[in-house]
Amino acid sequence: MVRFFCSWGLSETFSFSFAGLPPTCLSHAVGIFAGIVVCVGASALQAGDLASSILAGTVIGILGPGFLYYRTRGIHPDRRFPACLGFTLANISGTAGPGALASGIILVYTFLLDSEQQTAATLFLPIATALAEPACVLYAKTIYSAFVVAKRPAVPGDTALINMPWMLIASHSYAESARLVGMFSSAVRGGEFTWLGSAFLTITLNVLARLGWMRWLAFQLSKRLLGVRIALAIAAPTAWSKLHDEVKIYGGYIRFIVPLALAASRAIYYVDISWDGPYAPIFNLSATCALPVLFLLEGLEDYIVINEWLPVGPLPPEVLHSQPGRSDDPTRLISVELRPVRSSAEEERRLEEFRSEKSATKSKMDVVCSTQTPELLGSVHAVGGRRSSWHSRLRRILGQERALVPALVLHGLREMSFISQLSAIACISEFTLGFIGTAIGPGYARGLCETGNNLEPLSVLWLPVPLTC
């Protein structure tokens, strides 16, 4: 069932990117049938669960959307095959790339634990995931601008409905899964509470990142090392980073489905509710404590951010002083407006008239309003008034004088369909399940072995049957 929802979501996503249209029942059937055949064949060859899912997803992403593209050649006359293929490949990399990065992070973290480098492992997991996540968002923004915005109308369709949020969900949810798999597997394998250091460092970095302070620090560092122009390109906040912050509220809890389901299935199968032992529902006391603690820390993180217990980071002055682009730019964070301005001499003269006693009896509108046609200069960022809270005073000290008006692209965002949300949940759950088995041993995770094995990276690709202990 999990793989069915994965297949449905991948077919829908790549149909929008390749054909510019939602999938039809026929294209769904073609892609999913081919994916099932490949998945069954890979399983017969003893391929790992995650590997067979990746192979099936690749086939679904090629055949179903390809069939839809061929069947709808006359609907989008301006559609071009090379441009659509380029965006589809970029979309695949933007969706699967975060999973590949998270895989490497999990393997390195587990290797550090096996090498008894506890301090290095504690620091590596939260810092590596904190760096990988914004890098994936920057990559998604770059490819969308290069392969969609710059290629219209050769790449048609409503690509912002599914493709854009899917890449952002993947960026956050895979990173969160890597954190959970790493800390949970260290608790299961060692039975110690070394995961607590990573857990508290993770919530600290996540809160700072979601409130904008990590991006502000990254901008200041990039400005000093690489210059303002490059800092604006790689570290300035955008509508993508803001939407990514909003997605974090949704995508942080998906990762808990698999370990909770694993605990429930072990409890039902072994009828053992002990805290420790080979047949305990959550393996040992440390792992039993890890799941509720990590879940509560996730909720605490959301509560701090949503209620703004801590101030939101300021927008660097260089961003406000930079030349804004079009108001419909999908990467724009702040609204753009055109302001009528006059020469300094004209403004000074009218100000003197307004202050003079002679003009006191005149209508203020007669004095302030000019009879000359104002000159419209370049667009400027839209800002609001000054606020008096201590949060605002802190931002004012750091260079942000006024409140900001959000860009129009952030208003009226649509919600993904329910089936698309289930597809995202299924893909993240498949990833989490595969790497829990890799980190603690596939036989131990399934209750076939009384002790866990060492790290088995090849179990992601190849899973011998019967499973060995």
C-alpha positions in Angstrom: 0.0 0.0 0.0 2.9 2.4 0.8 4.4 1.8 -2.6 1.1 2.3 -4.3 0.8 5.8 -2.8 4.5 6.5 -3.6 3.8 5.5 -7.2 0.7 7.7 -7.4 2.5 10.7 -6.2 5.5 10.3 -8.4 3.3 9.8 -11.5 1.4 13.0 -10.6 4.5 15.0 -10.0 6.4 14.0 -13.1 3.2 14.3 -15.3 3.1 18.0 -14.4 6.8 18.5 -15.0 7.0 16.6 -18.3 3.6 17.1 -19.9 2.3 20.1 -18.1 -0.9 18.3 -17.3 -2.3 16.2 -14.5 -2.2 12.4 -15.1 -5.1 10.6 -16.6 -6.4 7.2 -15.4 -4.7 5.6 -18.4 -1.3 7.2 -17.8 -1.6 6.3 -14.2 -2.4 2.7 -15.1 0.5 2.4 -17.6 3.1 3.8 -15.1 1.9 2.0 -12.0 1.6 -1.4 -13.8 5.2 -1.0 -15.1 6.4 0.0 -11.7 4.7 -3.1 -10.1 6.4 -5.4 -12.6 9.8 -3.8 -12.0 9.3 -3.9 -8.2 8.3 -7.6 -8.2 11.2 -8.5 -10.4 13.7 -6.5 -8.2 12.3 -8.2 -5.1 12.7 -11.6 -6.8 16.4 -10.8 -7.3 16.6 -10.0 -3.5 16.9 -6.2 -4.0 16.4 -4.2 -0.8 13.1 -2.5 -0.1 14.4 1.0 -0.8 16.3 -0.1 -3.9 13.3 -1.8 -5.5 11.2 1.3 -4.6 13.7 3.6 -6.3 13.8 1.4 -9.5 10.0 1.2 -9.6 9.7 5.0 -9.1 12.1 5.7 -11.9 10.1 3.5 -14.3 6.9 5.2 -13.2 8.4 8.6 -13.7 9.4 7.7 -17.3 6.6 5.6 -18.7 3.5 7.2 -17.3 4.4 10.9 -18.0 6.0 9.9 -21.3 2.7 8.2 -22.4 0.8 11.3 -21.3 3.1 13.6 -23.2 2.6 11.6 -26.4 -1.2 11.5 -26.0 -1.5 15.3 -25.4 0.8 16.6 -28.2 -1.9 19.0 -29.5 -3.0 20.6 -26.2 0.1 22.7 -25.7 1.4 23.8 -29.1 4.3 25.8 -27.5 5.5 22.8 -25.4 9.0 21.7 -26.3 10.4 18.2 -25.5 14.0 19.2 -24.6 12.7 21.9 -22.2 10.2 19.6 -20.6 12.7 16.8 -20.3 15.2 19.1 -18.7 12.8 20.3 -16.0 11.7 16.7 -15.4 15.3 15.6 -14.8 15.9 18.6 -12.6 12.7 17.9 -10.7 13.8 14.3 -10.1 17.1 15.5 -8.7 15.4 18.2 -6.6 13.1 15.5 -5.1 15.5 12.6 -4.8 18.6 14.6 -4.1 17.7 15.4 -0.5 17.2 11.7 0.1 20.6 10.9 -1.3 22.2 13.6 1.0 20.3 12.3 4.0 21.4 8.7 3.2 25.1 9.8 3.3 24.6 11.6 6.6 23.0 8.6 8.2 25.8 6.3 7.1 28.5 8.7 8.3 26.8 9.2 11.6 26.4 5.5 12.2 30.1 4.9 11.2 31.2 7.5 13.7 29.2 5.7 16.4 30.7 2.3 15.4 34.2 4.0 15.7 33.3 5.2 19.2 33.6 8.8 18.2 30.6 9.9 20.3 31.4 13.7 20.4 32.0 13.8 16.6 28.8 11.9 16.0 26.8 14.2 18.3 28.0 17.3 16.5 27.9 15.9 13.0 24.3 14.8 12.7 22.5 18.1 13.6 25.1 20.3 11.8 25.2 18.3 8.6 21.4 18.1 8.3 21.2 21.9 9.2 23.5 22.7 6.3 22.1 20.2 3.8 18.5 21.4 4.1 19.0 25.0 3.0 21.4 23.8 0.3 18.6 21.7 -1.1 16.1 24.6 -1.0 18.6 26.8 -2.8 19.1 24.1 -5.4 15.3 23.8 -5.9 14.9 27.6 -6.3 17.7 27.7 -8.8 16.4 24.8 -11.0 12.9 26.1 -10.9 14.0 29.6 -12.1 16.3 28.1 -14.7 14.1 25.3 -16.1 10.5 26.8 -15.6 10.4 30.5 -15.2 13.1 31.1 -17.9 11.6 28.5 -20.3 8.0 29.6 -20.4 5.9 28.7 -22.5 8.1 25.8 -23.6 7.5 24.3 -20.1 3.7 24.7 -19.6 1.3 23.8 -16.9 0.7 24.4 -13.2 4.1 23.4 -11.9 3.7 25.4 -8.7 0.8 23.2 -7.5 2.7 19.9 -6.9 6.3 20.2 -8.1 7.4 23.2 -6.1 6.0 22.0 -2.6 7.2 18.4 -3.3 10.8 19.6 -3.5 10.5 21.6 -0.3 8.8 18.8 1.5 11.6 16.4 0.4 14.3 18.9 1.6 12.9 19.1 5.1 11.3 15.6 5.6 14.4 13.7 4.5 16.6 15.8 6.8 14.2 15.1 9.7 14.2 11.4 8.9 18.0 11.3 8.9 17.9 12.9 12.4 15.4 10.5 13.7 17.0 7.4 12.2 20.4 8.4 13.4 19.4 9.1 17.0 16.9 6.2 17.3 19.4 3.7 15.8 22.1 4.9 18.2 19.7 4.3 21.1 18.7 0.9 19.9 22.3 -0.3 19.1 24.1 1.1 22.2 21.3 1.3 24.8 22.8 4.6 26.0 21.5 8.1 26.1 24.2 9.7 23.9 21.5 10.8 21.5 20.3 13.5 23.9 23.2 15.8 22.9 22.2 15.6 19.2 18.6 16.1 20.1 19.1 19.3 22.0 21.6 20.7 19.5 19.1 19.8 16.7 16.2 21.8 18.3 18.5 24.8 18.9 19.7 24.9 15.3 16.2 24.3 13.9 14.6 27.1 16.0 17.4 29.5 14.9 17.0 28.4 11.3 13.2 28.7 11.2 13.3 32.2 12.8 15.8 33.4 10.2 18.9 33.8 12.4 20.9 31.1 10.7 20.2 32.7 7.4 21.1 36.1 8.7 24.4 34.7 10.1 25.1 33.0 6.7 24.5 36.2 4.9 26.8 38.2 7.1 29.6 35.5 6.7 29.0 35.3 2.9 29.1 39.1 2.6 32.5 39.3 4.3 34.0 36.3 2.5 32.5 36.5 -1.0 31.0 40.0 -1.3 27.5 41.4 -1.3 26.4 40.2 -4.7 27.2 36.5 -4.1 25.7 36.8 -0.6 22.4 38.1 -2.0 22.4 35.2 -4.5 23.0 32.3 -2.0 22.0 33.5 1.5 19.3 36.2 1.1 15.8 35.0 2.2 13.4 34.4 -0.6 9.8 33.3 -1.0 11.2 29.7 -1.3 12.9 29.9 2.0 9.7 31.3 3.6 7.5 28.6 2.1 10.1 26.0 3.2 9.7 27.3 6.8 6.0 26.9 6.6 6.3 23.3 5.2 8.4 22.4 8.3 5.2 22.5 10.4 3.7 19.8 8.2 6.8 17.7 7.4 8.4 17.2 10.7 6.0 14.5 12.1 6.0 12.1 9.1 9.2 10.5 10.3 7.6 9.1 13.5 5.1 6.9 11.6 7.6 4.1 10.9 9.2 3.6 14.3 5.8 3.8 16.0 4.3 1.3 13.6 7.3 -0.9 14.1 6.9 -0.8 17.9 3.1 -1.6 17.6 3.8 -4.5 15.3 6.4 -6.0 17.6 4.1 -5.6 20.6 1.3 -7.3 18.8 3.4 -10.1 17.4 5.5 -10.9 20.5 3.0 -9.9 23.2 5.9 -8.5 25.2 5.5 -5.1 26.9 8.9 -5.2 28.7 11.2 -2.2 28.6 14.3 -4.1 27.5 15.1 -7.4 25.7 15.1 -8.8 22.2 11.4 -8.8 22.0 10.6 -5.5 23.7 8.4 -3.3 21.5 11.0 -0.5 21.2 14.1 -2.6 21.8 15.4 -1.0 25.1 14.8 1.7 27.6 16.9 4.3 25.7 15.0 3.8 22.5 11.7 3.8 24.4 12.6 7.2 25.8 14.0 8.5 22.5 10.7 8.4 20.6 8.5 10.4 23.0 11.3 12.9 23.8 12.1 13.6 20.1 8.3 13.9 19.4 7.9 16.4 22.3 10.9 18.4 21.2 9.4 18.6 17.7 6.2 20.0 19.2 8.1 22.4 21.4 10.0 23.6 18.3 6.8 24.3 16.4 5.3 26.0 19.5 8.3 28.4 19.9 8.3 29.3 16.2 4.5 29.7 15.7 4.1 31.8 18.8 7.3 33.8 18.3 8.7 33.2 21.7 12.0 34.4 20.3 12.4 37.3 17.8 12.4 36.6 14.1 15.8 37.4 12.5 16.1 40.8 10.7 16.3 41.2 6.9 19.8 42.4 6.0 19.8 46.1 4.9 21.6 45.0 1.7 18.5 43.0 0.7 16.2 46.1 1.1 18.6 48.4 -0.7 19.0 45.9 -3.6 17.1 46.5 -6.9 13.9 44.4 -6.7 12.8 42.4 -9.6 9.3 41.9 -11.0 6.4 41.8 -8.6 5.3 38.4 -10.0 8.8 36.9 -9.5 8.1 33.5 -7.7 11.3 33.9 -5.6 10.4 37.3 -4.2 9.9 37.6 -0.5 8.8 41.3 -0.2 6.2 43.1 -2.2 7.3 45.6 -4.9 5.7 49.0 -5.5 6.2 52.0 -7.7 6.5 55.4 -5.8 6.0 58.8 -7.4 9.0 61.1 -6.6 10.1 64.6 -7.6 13.4 66.4 -7.7 15.0 67.4 -4.4 14.6 71.1 -5.3 10.8 70.7 -5.9 10.4 68.8 -2.6 12.3 71.5 -0.7 10.3 74.3 -2.2 7.0 72.7 -1.4 8.1 71.8 2.1 8.9 75.5 2.7 5.5 76.5 1.4 3.9 74.1 3.7 5.7 75.5 6.7 5.2 79.2 5.8 2.6 81.3 7.5 1.3 82.5 4.1 0.2 79.0 3.2 -1.5 78.3 6.6 -4.9 79.3 5.3 -4.6 77.1 2.2 -5.8 73.6 1.9 -3.1 71.1 2.8 -4.1 69.1 -0.3 -3.4 72.1 -2.5 0.1 72.5 -1.0 1.2 68.8 -0.9 -0.2 67.7 -4.2 1.8 68.8 -7.2 0.3 70.0 -10.4 3.2 68.4 -12.3 3.1 64.8 -13.5 5.3 62.9 -11.1 8.2 60.8 -12.5 8.0 57.1 -11.8 11.4 55.7 -11.0 12.4 52.1 -10.5 10.4 49.8 -8.3 11.2 49.7 -4.6 10.5 47.3 -1.8 7.2 47.8 0.1 7.7 48.4 3.8 5.3 49.2 6.7 5.6 51.2 9.8 7.8 50.9 12.9 6.7 48.7 15.8 7.4 49.1 19.5 7.9 45.5 20.7 11.3 44.4 21.9 11.5 42.0 18.9 11.2 45.0 16.6 13.7 47.1 18.5 16.3 44.3 18.3 15.7 44.0 14.5 16.0 47.8 14.2 19.4 47.7 16.0 20.5 45.1 13.4 19.4 47.2 10.4 15.7 46.4 9.7 14.0 49.7 10.5 10.4 48.8 9.5 8.0 46.0 9.1 7.9 44.3 5.6 5.0 43.7 3.3 5.0 40.0 2.1 5.1 39.4 -1.6 1.9 38.7 -3.5 3.1 35.2 -4.5 2.8 34.2 -0.8 -0.9 35.0 -0.7 -3.6 32.6 -1.6 -1.3 29.5 -1.7 -3.3 26.3 -2.6 -3.2 23.1 -0.6 -1.9 19.9 -2.1 -4.5 17.3 -2.7 -5.1 14.6 -0.1 -3.6 11.9 -2.3 -0.5 14.0 -2.9 0.0 14.4 0.8 -0.4 10.7 1.3 2.2 10.1 -1.4 4.7 12.4 0.3 4.1 10.6 3.6 4.5 7.2 1.9 7.8 8.2 0.3 9.3 9.5 3.5 8.1 6.5 5.4 9.7 4.1 2.9 13.0 6.0 3.3 12.8 5.9 7.1 12.0 2.2 7.1 14.8 1.3 4.8 17.5 3.1 6.8 16.3 1.9 10.2 16.9 -1.6 8.9 20.3 -0.5 7.5 21.4 1.1 10.8 20.3 -1.6 13.3 20.2 -4.6 11.0 17.3 -5.8 8.9 16.9 -9.0 10.8 16.9 -7.3 14.2 14.4 -4.6 13.0 12.0 -7.3 11.9 12.3 -9.3 15.1 14.1 -12.2 13.6 17.4 -11.7 15.5 17.9 -11.2 19.2 20.8 -8.8 18.7 21.6 -6.0 16.2 24.2 -6.2 13.6 26.9 -3.7 12.7 26.2 -1.1 10.0 25.2 -2.8 6.8 25.1 -0.2 4.0 24.6 -2.9 1.3 21.3 -3.9 2.9 19.7 -0.9 1.3 20.6 -2.3 -2.1 20.6 -6.1 -1.5 18.6 -8.0 1.1 19.4 -11.8 1.1 16.5 -14.1 1.8 16.3 -15.6 4.4 17.7 -12.8 6.5 20.8 -13.6 8.4 21.6 -12.6 12.0 
